[in-house]
Amino acid sequence: MRVSERLGLEFASNALDVDLLNKIFSTMLGKNIPYETVSNLALDVHIKSATQMADAVVSGLGGHCVEHAVLLLAVLLEHGFDATYANGDVHDVLRNTCNPLAKAYVLVTIDGDTFACDPFYRRKSILLPREGVIHYKKLVLQRLDKNTVRLQTVVNGDVTHEEVIRQNTTLDDRRNEFKRRYVAFSPFGITAPYFQQMLPMRRALFYHPISDRFVAHDNSSLMMIALDSLDECDWIPASIRSQILMFLPVARRQRDAAIAFLKQGLYTPHYLQLETRATLG
């Protein structure tokens, strides 16, 4: 069975145009598919396939940001669109650091124009410039070369966030990055949240291996949570909270390896970024 059919996302159209792209994209966003990684722990996979994602969604679960893109890509390909997966580098302008291949996009080409679809964080489909610069609300997009577009968020004249979309990167590049990083421990709960929501406000839950506690964060603050007090996070569905507790022993067994990785500074999860900013005042 097609992924689109399983999700109830079959659209009849003779035109593969921007209107159909927007209709499919907005309908998928309307499903409010959760960000969660307990299904990855259950399957012992870094990145679920589109079929595995569909299985998760049908059961009330979801996936991490890469998998939201994998699912959207499958639906668009099934409808005949010229669509590919791509990665982006995320730049922390405050800390002057870069996380390579940290952002997932689906690129869709229609009549020579390419749209970058971000189905989780931005929840937007944005036209990329063929050349030069495009201003889109608070976003400034600049074509750097044929395979690269810089996307900046500008507020009151200041760049607050920057991504570099690398159109020639692939899902296999992302898989290989995960394989290189996460040999000794699972990233789920440590560098990727167990659960995350973006609306009405950003919240996420991790296991903090250094403190051996859960840590929840919103846009700007942290809250440490005892391992036996997860019910305090009532914004996480009860079914997912129970699975987090079921997989907690995995994170605790791999605690030393996770701490060693975090100390290298190769990738700094958001809760540690917030922790560092709070320490620095």
N, C-alpha and C positions, 0 to 999 in steps of 0.2 A: 504494500500500500504506500502511495506517495505521502511524503511528509505533509504536504499541503492538505491532503484529504484527511489525514489523522487529526490535524489541528483545525479543520473546518475553514481553511483559507483558500478555497478554490474560487478563482475569479474568471469569468468568461469575458474575453475582450479580443478584438481583432487587431488592436493597436498596442504595441509595446512602447507606450509614451510616458511622459512625466506624470500625467494624471493617474495612470494605472500604478506606476511606481509609488506615488504618494498614497494611493488607496491601500495598497498592500502594506506599506510601511506603517501607516497610521492604524490599520486594523491590527497588526502585530503588536504595536505599542499598547493598543487598547486592551490586549489580553493581560497586561501587567504581569508578565512572566517573572517569577522571583529570581533574584540573585541568591544562589546558595551553592555550597560545595559539598554538602553531605552526600549528595548523589555520586559525586566523583570518588569520595572515600569508599562508598559502598561498591563501586565498580572497579576501584583501584586504577583509575585512568586520570591523566592530566587534563586532556581535552576530549570531551564526549563527541561522538559523531552526531550528525543531524538526526539519525534514527534514534540514537540513545537520548538525545535532547528531547525529541518528540515523546518518547516513552516517559521521560521525567515530567514533562509538562502535563501529559495526560494524567499522571498520578498526583498532580498538585505541586510538583517541585519545579526546578528550572535549571540554572547553570550560571557559571561566571561570565564575565563580559565577552570573552573570546567565543564562548559557546552561543551566546545570544546572536553574535555575528554569523557563526556557522549555521544556525537555524534560519536566519533571514536569507543568507546566501542560497541555501537549499531551496527555499520557497521561490525565490526570484528565478533561479535556474529552471525549476520545474515549470515556471510560467513562460520561459523562453527568453529572458533578459540576458544581455551581455554583462555578466556580473562576475567579480572576482573578490577574493579576500586580500586585505593588505594590513600592514602594521604601521604604527606610528611611534616615534620617540617622544617621550613626555619630559619636558624641561621644567624643573622647579626654579622659577626665576628668583625666589627669595634665598634659596640655598645654593644657587648656581650649580646644580647637578642635573644629570640627565639619566633617565631610565630608558634604555633602548628597547624598541619593540614592545612597549608596554601598553599600547592602545590598539584596539581592534576596530577595523572598518570593513564595510562592504562597499566596493566601488562599482557603480553601475554606469555604463556608457550608453547614451541615447543620442543619436544624430550628431555624433562627434563631441558632445558635452559629457563630462564625467561628474557624477554626484557621489560624494562621500557620505555614506549612511552610518551613523553611530546609534545602534539600537538600545544602548543602555545608558551611558553617562550623559551625553548631550540630548539623546532622543530626537535627533534632527537629521535631515538629509540636506546637505549643503553643496551647492554648485562650486566646483573647483575651477579656478581660472585656467584658460588655455595658455595665457601668457599674462604678465603684469600682475596687477593687484585688483582684488574685489573686496569691497567693504560690505559687510552683512551685519547690521545692527552693531553689536559690540565686538564683532569678529573682523579681523583683517586677514585675508588670505593672499599669499604671494607665491607665484610660481617661481621656484628656484631653478629647476631644470625640467626636462621632460618627464622625470620620474619622481619629482619631489615638490611638495607644496608645504609652505610654512603657514600654520594657523595660529594666530595670536588673539587672546582676549585683551582688549584695551579698555580700561576704566579711567575716566578723567585724564586721559593722555598717558597713563602708565600701563605697561604690559604686566598683567597679573598672571597670565598662564600662556604657555606655548607648547604646541605640538608640531612635529614635522612628519607629515604623511609620506611614507615611502611606498610608492605605488608598485614597485617591482619586487616587494617582499611577499612572502607566501605564508600559508598556514603551517607548512612544514618548517619554515624558519622559526615560527613561534614554538612548535613542538620541540624542535631541537634545542631551543633556548631553555625550555623547561627541563629537558633531559640533562642538560649540562649543569644546571643550577641545583636540581633537586634529586641528587643521587642518594644522599644520606638521610633525608627526611621528607615528609610530605609537606607541600606548601599550604595545604588547606587548613585554615585556622591560624596559620603562622604569618605568611606573607600575603595570602589571599583570605578575605573574611570567610567565616562560616556562613554568614548571612549579611546581606546589605540591602538597604532601601535608599532611594534617592528622593522620593516624594512622600509626604509633604516637606520633609527635611532629610538630609543625608545622615544615616546612621549605619554603623557596622559593628560586628562582633568578631573578635579574634581571641586566640589563646596567647597570652603574654608569657613566653617561656622563661624569661629572666625572673619574673615575679611569681611564676607558677599560679597565675590567676587569669580569669577572663578579663578582657578590657573592651569596653564599648566606647565609641566616639561619635560625635556629631560633626558639624563643620569645623568646630574650633576647640572643643573641649573633650576631656577623657574622663571615664569613670571606671575604676577598678572594681571587679566583682568576684567575690569568693566562688570557688568551684562548686559549692553546694547551694549557691544563691542565684542560679541562672533564671529562675522564674521572675526575678526583678525585671528582666527584659521582656515585658509583655508585648512589645512591638514585634517580637519574633513569633511566628506561629508556633503553637504548642507542639505540633507534630515535628517541626524542625528542631525545636529545643530538645526534645527527647532524643533525636538522632545525634545532635551535637554531643550530648552526654554519653551516648553509646560509643562515639568515636574519640572522646577525650583521652582515653588510655593510650591511643596511638600517638597523640601529640606529646603526652607526658613521657612515653618511652623514648621518643626521639628528641627530647628536650635538649640534651647536651649538643647534639649535632645542629639543632636549630640555632642555639645560642652562638655556636662557633661560626655559623654562616652569617648571622646578623652582625657579628663583630667585624667581619671582613668589609662591610659596607657596600657589597656588590649590588644589593637592592634593599632599600629602606621602606618598609611598609608604612602606610599613612599614620598609624597610631604612634610609631616611633618618631616620625617627622613631627607630629604634634607634641610629643613628649619632649623632644629636643628644643622646639620653639618655646615651650613653657619654661624649660630650664634656663634658656638664654634670656628669658624675660620678654 
